[in-house]
Amino acid sequence: MTTPDHESPAPQPPAPQYKDRAYRSSGGIVGGVLLLAVAGWLGIDAIVSGHGRTPWLALAALILVVPLILAFTLRPAVYANAERLRIRNPFRIVVVPWSEVALLRSGYSNEVVVKSGSKYQLWAVPVSLRARKRAARQEARATADASGGGRRGRPGGVFGPGGLPGGTPVPEGPVRAESDKIMDDLRALLEAHEQTGTAQGEVTVRWAYEIAGPAVAGAVLLAVLAAMG
């Protein structure tokens, strides 16, 4: 019995798969649920109890309003993994490989700038100037407490290692608003994966016809009913 001269190489383990990190606006979700509840209550009441053209007007208004509420509150999301950034905005989905990202910019809104020069706003990561000011005040207060004559925030002090009165620890590093923390996470992913082979590709944009279609139909129906009145 002979053995083959060349043995087949052992199968290589598959490359690790990284789950998407999902970022959404909790305030937008809460507001969207409340708006849907109010719109549904008023619309259904008008459909059931209205007379003449009122039920039809209420139905057309619901067909128009509900997709718009979903688009601007519950729909926006940002998904990121080791390969790409996927941005789900109200009326389109943008997929940007990390190799095509030129800049993640934060100002009065959070945006991703691609190498072609196009900009896409991150609707799911809204900027809150109030949260930024609150974070700045907290950082200034923590810094003052940590260096206040050695009585506060001192390792091994009366409040424990790095402690403040009430058991609150001194934060490590700068205090940041939640949206700024998310942008920091995205920048870290960009820095780690922009040169990897799996992060190559082209930017793709897909319009959300499932949102725009019903909204346009509702607007047309509402306009026809108004014209017939």
C-alpha positions, 0 to 999 in steps of 0.5 A: 500500500502506497501513500500519496506524495502530496497530501491535501492541505488542512482546511483553514478556519473561516475568517471571524464574522463580526456582528453589526453594531446598531446605533439608533436614536432612543428619543426618535423611537419614543417620539415616533411611537407617541406620534403613531398612537395619536395619529392612529387614534384620531384617524381611526376615530374619524374613519369610524365616526365620521360622515360624508367624505370625512372617513375617506379624508382621514384614510388618505391622511393616515396613508400619507402621515404614517409612512412619514412618521415611520421614516423620520422616527423609527426607521433611521439607523446606523449599522457598522461592522468590520467591512462597511458602514450602512446608513438607513436614512428616512428615504434611502439606504447608503452602504459605504465600505470603510475604504471609501470613507474620507471623513466622519464629521461632527458639527450641527449634524453628524455626517460621513464624507466619502472620497468622491466628495458626497456627504450623507447625514447620519439621521440616527445619530442626531446632535444635541447641543444641550447634551454637549453643554451638559457633558462639558459641565460634568467634565469641568465639575469632575476635573475641579473635584479631582483637583480640589486641594487633594480632598476629593478624587484623590486615590485612597482618600476619604471617598475611596480610590478616585471617588467623589462624595456620594460614591460617584467615581471620577470619570476616566477620560473626557466626558462626552455626549452620547452622539459624540461617543457614537462618532468616536466608536465609528472613527475607531472602526474606520481607523482599524479597518479602512485598509483591510481587504474585506472593507473594499468596494463601492458606495451604493445608494438605494431609495426607500420606495416602500416609504415614498410609495405609500406617502405619495399615494396618500398625498395624491388621494388627499389632493383628489378628495380635496379637489372634489370637495 
